[in-house]
Amino acid sequence: MEEWVMYLTVFVLSMFVGFEVITKVPPTLHTPLMSGSNAISGITIVGALISAGSGHSTLTTLLGFIALVFATINVVGGFLVTHRMLEMFKRK
């Protein structure tokens, strides 16, 4: 039980830190940072695939699948935003 409390504490603290970091970023830096987060989400996809395919328990498979879905949404959204931003700089 103590292990779950520790995991939950780390998760909640990481949510607060992530929220604080993202809200402090000026809008002009969001797109370059999104490109960087795409690379991190790519690593998350690999970890989620390993977790989902490990077959240790139903919980790890389910959490791995959920992480895979969210990381994929993040990568696709990041590429769409980056592509849209780059279209703004093309000559007409």
Secondary structure, 3 states (H helix, E strand, C coil): CHHHHHHHHHHHHHHHHHHHHHHCCCHHHHHHHHHHHHHHHHHHHHHHHHHHHHCCCHHHHHHHHHHHHHHHHHHHHHHHHHHHHHHHCCCC
